[in-house]
Amino acid sequence: QISNVQHFSFVLTNLEAQWTFGFCRYAPNGDTALVILSSLPWHEFFYKLLNLAAELTHHKDSGELRRFLEKVYNSPIPHPGLTFHVEHGQGQVFSSPTPNHLNLPSIPENRNLTEYYNAVDVNNMLIIFASMLYERRIIVTSKKLSRLSACVQAANSVIYPMSWQHIFIPILPVQLMDYLSAPMPFLIGVPESIMKRTRPSEIGDVVVLDADNNKVETPFDDLESLPSEVVSNLKKSLKSPANLLGDSVARGFLQALVHLIG
């Protein structure tokens, strides 16, 4: 039962392996969700825009939402790190900073990384990190779509400057359940309702992160096979209370990658 508004995202991959992001806002007891498609991976920006769009759906002027979205669509994309402004209605302004892709994701500004860090402890984050470096078949599961997509997107963000090159599905629709039997590496977010319908014997060797209960099941020793010095330094940087805010978490993973592949 959903009691709060949920924001989550999905990813469409075309034949050239280019991603289109779908940003969704789903309200409790709603018959529909609001969705924006974009090639820009601006989660916080589009979630904020969706909140305003939801307000405008209840506006007494029924054309207000369409006029606002047309202005957004026709506005030039500002340079990274600048602020996006669009006037709507009677002198009202939608304003939001645009992310700078050269900056590491920060807590609490980056909702995906914040949710991932809150849901999953340091050791399990490290196991998923190692599993991604070894290009395993990885499943993240949760009851909440917002937590599910956030954890999958955040896991991909902390291997910066690399990114996941294989099957990448932050939220698996039931029609694509067969992907879980694919023999190649994948990183897939599986809603709990779909996870219950899968048989371990059909999936094979896979790393499973239960984001609701902070548990990882893996048949591999990927974390143990990384250099112990790199792992211990990364654990120290992630467990320091001073590192909960800002880009320290992402910076810790980046430093570990520098030590590994320098």
C-alpha positions in Angstrom: 0.0 0.0 0.0 1.5 3.3 -1.1 0.9 6.2 1.3 3.4 8.8 0.0 4.1 10.3 -3.4 6.8 8.2 -5.1 9.4 9.5 -7.6 11.3 6.8 -9.6 13.0 6.4 -13.0 13.4 3.9 -15.7 15.7 3.6 -18.6 15.1 2.8 -22.3 18.0 1.6 -24.3 18.1 2.0 -28.1 20.0 -0.1 -30.7 23.0 2.3 -30.4 23.1 1.6 -26.6 22.0 5.2 -25.9 19.8 5.7 -22.9 16.6 7.7 -22.5 15.5 8.3 -19.0 11.9 8.1 -17.9 11.1 10.2 -14.7 7.9 9.3 -13.0 5.7 10.7 -10.2 3.1 8.5 -8.8 0.6 9.7 -6.1 -1.2 7.4 -3.7 -4.4 6.0 -5.1 -3.7 7.6 -8.4 -5.0 6.0 -11.6 -2.1 7.3 -13.6 1.5 8.5 -13.2 3.1 11.7 -14.6 6.1 10.8 -16.8 8.8 12.9 -18.5 11.2 11.3 -21.1 14.6 12.9 -21.6 18.1 12.0 -22.6 19.3 14.1 -19.7 20.0 12.1 -16.5 18.8 15.0 -14.3 16.8 13.2 -11.6 16.4 16.0 -9.0 15.6 18.5 -11.8 12.8 16.5 -13.4 11.4 15.3 -10.1 11.0 19.0 -9.1 9.4 19.8 -12.5 7.0 16.8 -12.1 5.9 18.2 -8.7 5.0 21.5 -10.3 3.2 19.7 -13.2 1.2 17.7 -10.6 0.1 21.0 -9.0 -0.9 22.5 -12.4 -3.1 19.5 -13.2 -5.4 20.8 -10.4 -5.2 24.4 -11.7 -8.5 26.1 -12.5 -7.1 27.1 -15.9 -6.9 23.6 -17.6 -4.5 24.9 -20.3 -1.9 26.1 -17.8 -0.1 22.7 -17.7 0.2 22.4 -21.5 1.5 26.0 -21.8 4.1 25.4 -19.0 5.3 22.2 -20.6 5.6 23.8 -24.0 7.7 26.6 -22.6 10.0 24.0 -20.9 10.2 22.0 -24.1 11.1 25.0 -26.2 13.6 26.5 -23.8 17.4 26.2 -24.5 19.3 23.8 -22.3 21.5 25.8 -19.9 25.1 25.0 -19.4 25.8 22.5 -16.6 25.8 24.1 -13.2 23.7 27.1 -14.2 20.0 27.7 -13.2 17.1 27.0 -15.5 14.2 29.5 -15.4 10.8 29.3 -17.0 7.9 31.8 -16.3 4.4 30.4 -16.2 1.0 31.5 -15.2 0.8 35.1 -13.8 4.4 35.9 -13.3 5.2 32.7 -11.5 8.7 31.1 -12.1 9.9 27.6 -12.2 13.6 27.7 -11.2 16.0 24.8 -10.7 19.8 24.4 -10.9 21.0 22.1 -13.6 23.5 19.5 -12.5 27.2 19.7 -13.5 28.2 16.2 -14.8 31.8 16.9 -13.8 30.8 17.1 -10.1 30.5 13.9 -8.0 27.1 13.1 -6.6 26.5 14.6 -3.2 24.4 13.7 -0.1 21.7 14.8 0.5 21.4 16.8 -2.8 21.6 13.6 -4.9 18.4 11.7 -4.1 19.6 8.4 -5.6 22.9 8.2 -3.7 21.2 9.4 -0.5 18.6 6.7 -0.6 21.2 4.0 -1.5 23.4 5.0 1.4 20.4 5.0 3.8 19.1 1.6 2.7 22.3 -0.4 2.3 25.2 -0.7 4.7 28.8 0.0 3.8 29.8 -3.7 3.4 26.9 -4.5 1.1 27.6 -1.4 -1.0 31.2 -2.7 -1.3 30.0 -6.2 -2.4 27.8 -4.6 -5.2 30.7 -2.3 -6.2 33.1 -5.4 -6.5 30.4 -7.4 -8.3 30.0 -4.6 -10.9 33.8 -4.4 -11.4 33.7 -8.2 -12.1 30.7 -7.6 -14.4 28.4 -10.1 -12.7 24.6 -10.6 -13.1 23.2 -8.3 -10.4 19.7 -8.0 -9.2 18.4 -5.3 -6.8 15.0 -5.9 -5.3 12.6 -3.8 -3.2 8.9 -3.2 -2.6 9.2 0.5 -3.2 9.8 1.6 -6.8 11.5 4.8 -5.6 14.0 2.9 -3.5 14.6 0.4 -6.3 15.4 2.8 -9.1 17.5 5.0 -6.7 19.7 2.1 -5.6 20.3 0.8 -9.2 21.1 4.3 -10.5 23.3 5.1 -7.5 25.2 1.8 -7.8 26.0 2.8 -11.4 27.0 6.3 -10.4 29.7 5.2 -7.8 31.8 3.4 -10.5 32.4 6.8 -12.1 34.3 7.5 -14.4 33.2 4.2 -15.7 29.6 3.3 -16.4 27.7 0.0 -16.7 27.9 -1.1 -20.4 25.7 -4.2 -20.2 21.9 -4.7 -19.7 20.7 -1.9 -17.4 17.1 -1.8 -16.2 16.4 0.2 -13.1 12.8 -1.1 -12.9 12.0 -4.4 -14.6 8.5 -4.6 -16.2 6.8 -8.0 -15.9 6.9 -8.3 -19.7 10.8 -8.4 -19.6 11.1 -11.1 -16.9 13.0 -13.3 -19.4 15.9 -10.9 -19.2 16.7 -12.4 -15.7 17.7 -15.6 -17.6 20.1 -13.8 -19.9 23.6 -15.3 -19.8 25.3 -11.9 -20.1 26.1 -9.4 -17.3 23.2 -7.2 -16.1 22.2 -4.7 -13.5 18.4 -5.0 -13.0 16.0 -3.6 -10.4 13.3 -6.2 -9.8 10.1 -5.2 -7.9 9.4 -7.6 -5.0 6.2 -8.8 -6.6 8.1 -9.9 -9.7 11.0 -11.4 -7.7 8.5 -13.7 -5.9 7.5 -15.1 -9.3 11.1 -16.1 -10.3 12.8 -19.4 -9.6 16.4 -19.4 -8.5 17.0 -22.5 -10.7 16.0 -20.6 -13.8 18.2 -17.5 -13.0 21.5 -19.3 -12.2 24.5 -17.6 -10.5 23.4 -14.1 -9.7 24.1 -11.4 -7.0 21.0 -10.3 -5.2 20.7 -7.2 -3.1 17.5 -6.9 -1.0 17.4 -3.2 -0.5 14.4 -3.4 1.9 16.2 -5.7 4.4 19.9 -4.7 3.6 20.9 -8.3 2.6 23.1 -9.5 -0.2 23.3 -13.0 -1.5 26.2 -13.9 -3.8 27.9 -17.1 -4.9 31.1 -15.1 -5.6 34.1 -13.9 -3.5 34.5 -10.7 -5.5 35.1 -8.3 -2.5 37.6 -10.7 -1.0 39.6 -10.9 -4.3 40.1 -7.1 -4.4 43.4 -5.8 -2.8 42.8 -5.7 1.0 44.5 -2.3 1.3 42.0 -0.7 -1.2 39.0 -2.3 0.6 40.1 -1.3 4.1 40.8 2.3 3.0 37.4 2.5 1.3 35.6 1.1 4.4 37.4 3.7 6.5 36.3 6.6 4.2 32.7 5.4 4.1 32.3 4.7 7.8 33.6 8.1 9.0 30.7 10.1 10.5 32.1 13.3 8.8 31.6 11.6 5.4 27.8 11.4 5.5 27.3 14.7 3.7 28.7 16.2 0.5 30.5 14.2 -2.2 32.7 12.2 0.3 30.9 8.8 -0.4 31.3 9.1 -4.2 34.9 10.4 -3.7 35.8 7.4 -1.6 34.7 5.0 -4.4 36.5 7.1 -7.0 39.8 7.0 -4.9 39.4 3.2 -4.7 39.1 3.0 -8.5 42.2 5.2 -8.9 44.1 2.8 -6.6 42.8 -0.2 -8.5 43.3 0.9 -12.1 45.3 4.2 -11.6 
